[in-house]
Amino acid sequence: MIKLAFFDIDGTLTKEDGSISQVVIDKIKEAATLGVKIILASGRPTFGMLELAKTFGLEQNDGYIVSYNGCGIYHVPSNKYLSEHLLPSSTIAALDEAVNEYPDISPIYYSNEQIITTRRNEFVDFEAKLNNSIAYVLDSYPSLTPKVIWAAKPERLDQVELTARSLFADRCTIARSLPCFLEFTPLGVDKAFALEELCHKLNFLLKETFACGDGGNDKTMIERAGVGVAMANGRDEVKAVADFIAPANSEDGVVVAIEKFLITPRTIL
């Protein structure tokens, strides 16, 4: 029986315009009332997920947030982190030096629950809007950050991703969350790492977990979960490792997965 359900946000719970249908909200709340712990698992920063946590009633249903692609685990009712993971300062410095070779790519950092950049572009502004926040432009990068994003046009990141991986694969976990974001987290830290970490802290088994997502940063989480679900709009490599393919986010396909794996098994007992 599934006891922990991890949901990616963008492209999974949201439609293309960023909205979330009421039927999706209602189904997640229904699963919570049946005893499933709900976890929002995203590349977004924690502060960018708190309003969504309220929308899904996580403060009332002992819910959690997995933020920064697995770097943070946040308990919503108590407003406290269970764990936080930060990039080493030497890695941040090396990433800064490398990204400065590409003036059209903007780095994004997070410090004191704020979005920081040293070079603004439209994709930095997109990240700020996505999280109902603003981006601060500083002369230098912060000394601590859970992750770094290289933000640029998708085709530009396609050009530099292999080079970035060759430079940093032994120092970072690297993933594409959205086409315009190439993300760097501490080595070994991703959504799958957070899934295992939360299972350990709450004393649940991996086979008791469900995970649903669409992006490259969801792949390992979907592989690791007891039941892994990919959205039909997801990347091909993500769908290839899933146990089940849900209809696209444009069709509120996550509702089909919730009914199949979280609600029906409980109602037929």
VENQUI-V460003 format. One record per residue. N is the residue number from 1. RES is the residue in one small letter. PHI is phi in degrees with one decimal (* if undefined). NEAR is the number of other ideal C-beta (glycine too) atoms within 12 Angstrom. Layout:
<<N RES PHI NEAR> <N RES PHI NEAR>>
This chain:
<<1 m * 24> <2 i -73.3 36> <3 k -117.7 32> <4 l -124.7 44> <5 a -121.3 50> <6 f -103.0 53> <7 f -121.2 55> <8 d -64.0 51> <9 i -101.5 46> <10 d -71.9 39> <11 g 86.2 39> <12 t -118.5 48> <13 l -82.6 42> <14 t -93.1 34> <15 k -83.7 23> <16 e -61.2 16> <17 d -86.6 11> <18 g 89.3 20> <19 s -80.9 19> <20 i -122.8 29> <21 s -69.3 22> <22 q -62.9 15> <23 v -65.2 21> <24 v -67.0 34> <25 i -59.7 28> <26 d -65.0 22> <27 k -69.7 35> <28 i -66.6 43> <29 k -63.2 26> <30 e -63.2 26> <31 a -61.2 40> <32 a -64.0 34> <33 t -66.7 21> <34 l -88.5 27> <35 g 104.9 22> <36 v -85.5 36> <37 k -77.7 37> <38 i -99.5 46> <39 i -126.2 52> <40 l -85.8 46> <41 a -120.7 54> <42 s -145.0 48> <43 g -75.9 52> <44 r -63.2 49> <45 p -69.6 39> <46 t -56.7 40> <47 f -63.7 28> <48 g -82.8 32> <49 m -118.3 38> <50 l -66.4 26> <51 e -67.1 22> <52 l -64.6 38> <53 a -58.5 38> <54 k -67.2 20> <55 t -57.0 27> <56 f -90.7 38> <57 g 72.3 23> <58 l -67.9 34> <59 e -71.6 23> <60 q -98.1 16> <61 n -117.1 27> <62 d 55.0 22> <63 g -90.9 37> <64 y -133.8 44> <65 i -119.1 46> <66 v -106.0 57> <67 s -115.1 43> <68 y 52.3 48> <69 n 60.0 51> <70 g 105.6 45> <71 c -74.5 43> <72 g -127.4 42> <73 i -121.7 40> <74 y -124.3 38> <75 h -88.6 27> <76 v -65.5 34> <77 p -60.0 20> <78 s -94.0 15> <79 n 55.7 17> <80 k -134.8 15> <81 y -78.6 26> <82 l -84.1 27> <83 s -158.7 28> <84 e -141.4 28> <85 h -128.4 30> <86 l -121.2 26> <87 l -68.2 40> <88 p -61.3 23> <89 s -60.1 18> <90 s -65.8 15> <91 t -71.5 32> <92 i -60.2 34> <93 a -62.6 22> <94 a -67.5 24> <95 l -65.3 37> <96 d -63.6 34> <97 e -61.8 18> <98 a -69.9 26> <99 v -69.8 36> <100 n -68.6 19> <101 e -76.3 17> <102 y -124.4 26> <103 p -61.4 13> <104 d -87.7 22> <105 i -107.8 37> <106 s -103.0 38> <107 p -85.3 47> <108 i -123.5 51> <109 y -128.3 42> <110 y -134.9 41> <111 s -144.8 26> <112 n 53.2 17> <113 e 57.9 25> <114 q -132.5 24> <115 i -91.1 41> <116 i -123.3 37> <117 t -142.2 37> <118 t -106.1 30> <119 r -157.8 28> <120 r -79.5 24> <121 n -141.7 29> <122 e -63.2 18> <123 f -81.4 33> <124 v -64.9 32> <125 d -64.1 21> <126 f -62.7 27> <127 e -62.4 39> <128 a -64.1 30> <129 k -63.7 17> <130 l -59.0 34> <131 n -106.6 33> <132 n 51.2 17> <133 s -137.4 26> <134 i -129.1 19> <135 a -105.7 33> <136 y -97.9 22> <137 v -96.6 22> <138 l -116.4 22> <139 d -74.9 11> <140 s -141.3 17> <141 y -76.4 32> <142 p -71.7 29> <143 s -75.6 19> <144 l -130.3 22> <145 t -161.6 41> <146 p -70.9 44> <147 k -150.5 49> <148 v -122.6 50> <149 i -113.5 49> <150 w -98.3 48> <151 a -113.6 42> <152 a -168.3 34> <153 k -59.6 23> <154 p -52.2 21> <155 e -67.0 13> <156 r -71.2 25> <157 l -66.6 33> <158 d -59.0 17> <159 q -71.8 17> <160 v -102.3 27> <161 e -61.9 28> <162 l -62.8 14> <163 t -64.0 21> <164 a -61.4 33> <165 r -65.8 23> <166 s -66.5 14> <167 l -82.3 23> <168 f -125.1 34> <169 a -61.7 18> <170 d -91.5 13> <171 r -125.1 26> <172 c -140.5 37> <173 t -91.3 38> <174 i -122.4 39> <175 a -151.7 42> <176 r -100.1 35> <177 s -80.9 47> <178 l -121.5 37> <179 p -55.3 25> <180 c -93.3 31> <181 f -126.9 39> <182 l -109.2 47> <183 e -113.8 47> <184 f -123.2 46> <185 t -121.6 43> <186 p -53.8 35> <187 l -55.6 21> <188 g 88.3 22> <189 v -99.1 38> <190 d -153.0 41> <191 k -66.2 52> <192 a -66.1 34> <193 f -58.2 31> <194 a -65.5 48> <195 l -59.3 46> <196 e -66.2 31> <197 e -62.9 34> <198 l -68.8 41> <199 c -57.5 32> <200 h -63.4 18> <201 k -67.5 20> <202 l -99.3 22> <203 n 64.5 10> <204 f -112.6 27> <205 l -93.3 19> <206 l -59.6 26> <207 k -68.8 18> <208 e -95.6 27> <209 t -111.8 43> <210 f -129.6 45> <211 a -140.3 53> <212 c -135.0 55> <213 g -165.2 56> <214 d -138.2 48> <215 g -94.1 42> <216 g -60.5 38> <217 n -78.6 48> <218 d -98.3 48> <219 k -57.6 33> <220 t -67.6 33> <221 m -63.8 50> <222 i -68.2 44> <223 e -64.6 28> <224 r -79.8 34> <225 a -68.1 44> <226 g -59.5 29> <227 v -127.1 34> <228 g -109.6 40> <229 v -120.7 43> <230 a -111.6 40> <231 m -80.0 42> <232 a -61.7 27> <233 n -84.5 29> <234 g -75.6 36> <235 r -66.4 27> <236 d -58.7 17> <237 e -68.5 21> <238 v -76.9 36> <239 k -63.5 28> <240 a -66.6 16> <241 v -103.1 26> <242 a -80.8 32> <243 d -80.8 25> <244 f -152.1 28> <245 i -106.1 27> <246 a -85.4 42> <247 p -57.0 25> <248 a -65.4 24> <249 n -61.5 36> <250 s -64.7 20> <251 e -106.2 19> <252 d 54.9 30> <253 g -62.1 34> <254 v -61.1 48> <255 v -62.7 33> <256 v -61.9 26> <257 a -66.6 45> <258 i -62.7 40> <259 e -61.0 28> <260 k -69.7 27> <261 f -109.0 37> <262 l -110.8 40> <263 i -105.6 29> <264 t -57.1 19> <265 p -58.6 21> <266 r -85.1 21> <267 t -77.4 14> <268 i -96.8 10> <269 l -66.5 9>>
